[in-house]
Amino acid sequence: IDNLMINYFLGPAAVGLYAAYYVVFAVFIGRILNTFSQVFLPTVSNYGDIKILFRRSLVLMKKTGAAVMVFNFLLIWVLFQFYGSQFVFDWRLAALMAFSASSYGFLTILGGVIISIGVQGARLGLKFALTSAIINVSLNAILIPKFGLFGAALATIVATLVVMLWASCFLRAKIKTINNGEKQKINH
């Protein structure tokens, strides 16, 4: 969708440039995080205690967040060294794309925690995807004409952060429900 909207507003050359920055998603999400998820998801699905799992996921994100961002930024920079002079590297756009890929990666981890809940979590994943798509497309229509590729990156970031906030709130509410259920069992 991003590429179609970028092409409509900015033309095919902008699609190619955006794709050069977007490679970080393919490498980070497709290769690194996908490999991590193949181990993480089966592990968390059998873990049992969502409170500890959520807490450990947040600690992982806090401890690795800056390093993941720097890695993704440097990955974009290294890739641009191979593209040639037609692809101009903009550190601001690279920073936004690195933040976007990193945020999406952390959302994937939260998604794994939510899926570990079971069917309810899997259904919520579909709602997350639809909400993210609607926000992304709507913001692309507003931001791309005004800010170009920066607008496309910002739209993706906002969509990801909104869903991350929703996922975190859902998990906190689920944990609160679990805690209240445990207190009621103790009181009876």
N, C-alpha and C positions, 0 to 999 in steps of 0.2 A: 504494500500500500504506500509506504514512504516513497519508493522509487516512482510509482505512477504519479503521485502528487508532486514530487520534485520535478519530474519530466513536464508535467502540465504547467507548472508555475515558472520553472527555471530553464528547462530544455535538457536535451540528452547529455550534454557535456557535464552538467551539474550532477546528473545521475551517476556518471562514471567517477567523478571526484568523490561523491558521497560513498559510493561502493568501496573506494580505496580506504576511506576511514572506517567503513563498516566491517572490513575484514577482521577487525579485532573481535567482533561478535562470533564470526565463524571459527576463529582459532580458540578464543577463550571459552565461549559457551559450547561450541561444537566439539572441541577436542578435550580441553582440560576439565571443564565442569561436567560434561557428559560422562567422562571416565569416573570422576568423583561420584556422580549421581548413581552410576551402576553399582557402586559399593554402598553409598549412603542410603539410598531408598530401601533396599532390602534390609539393611541393618536397622533403620528407624522403624520400619513396619513391624518389627518384632520387639521393639524396645519396651513398650508398655507404659512408661511414665512420661507423659507429654510435658509435664512441668519441667523436669530435668532436661529433657530433649530441647525444649524451647530455650531454656536458659543457656544451655551449652551452645546452641546455634547462635544466640546473640553474642556470647563471649567470642566465638570463632569469628564472627563478622567484625567485632570491635578490634580484635587482635590482628586480623589480616587485612582489614579494610584499606589502610593506607598503602600497604605493600601491593595489594591487588591493583589498586588504582595506578601506582607507579609502574608496575609491570605492564598493564594495558597501554599506558601512555607510551612507554618505551617500545612496546611491540608495534604500535602505529608508526612511531618515528623510524624504527628499523625497516619496516615494510616500505615506507616512503623512500628510503634510500635506493630501493630496487626499481621503483616505478618510473623514474626518469624525470626530466625537467618539465614535462607537461603537467605533472601533478605537483602543485605548490603546497608545501606543508604549512599549515597554520596551527600553531601551538594551542590557540584558544579552542579551535574546533576539535583538535586532538584531545584536549583535556575534557571537553564535554563528552566526546565519544568514549573516552576511557571511563569517565564517571558513569555514563549510561550502561556500558557493558558490565561494569563492576556491580552496579545497583541491580541489574537484571540477574546477575549471578547470585547475589544474595537473596533476591526474591525466589529464585529457584530452590535455594536451601530452605527458606520458609515454606515454600510449596511442598517440599518433601515432608516437613513436619506436619503440615495440614493433611496431606494424603495419608500419613500414618494413622490418622483418626479413623479412617475407613471410608464407607460410602458417602457419608456427609462431607468429608473433606474432599473427595473426588468430585462431587457435585459442585462444591464451592469453587474448585479449580476452573470449571467451565464459566462460572459467573465472573471470576477474576479475568479470564481471557477476554470475554466479551466486553467487560467494562474497560479494560486496558485498550482494546481496539477502538472503542467508541471515543474515548478520551484522546487517543493518539490521532485518529483521523480528524476529529473536530479541531484539535489544536494545530495540526498540520495545515488545515485550511486557513487558519487565522495567522499562524506564525511564519510559514514559508514565504508568503508574499512580502512580508515585512522584513524578515531577518534571513532569508535564504536558507542555506544548509544549517546555520545555527538554529533556526526555527524548527527544523526537522529534528535535530538532536534534542532541543529543549522539550519538544512535544513528547518524544520517547521517554525522556527523563521524568517529566511530570506524570505521565501515565504509569510508569513503573513505580514511582514513589507513592502515588495514590493507592495502588494495589498493595504495595508493601505495608502501608499504614493500615489498610483494611485487614490484611492478613495478620498483622501484629495485634490489632484490636480483637479480631476473632479468636486468636490463640489466648490472649489474656482473658477474654470472657469465658472461653472453654475451661481454662484453668480455674477461674473463679467458681464456675459451676461445679467442677470436680472438687474443689476445696470445700464448698458449701455442702455437697453430698457427703463428704467424709466427716464433716462436723456433725451433720444430722445423724449419721450412723453411730458416732461416738456418744451423742446425747441420748440415744434411744437405748 
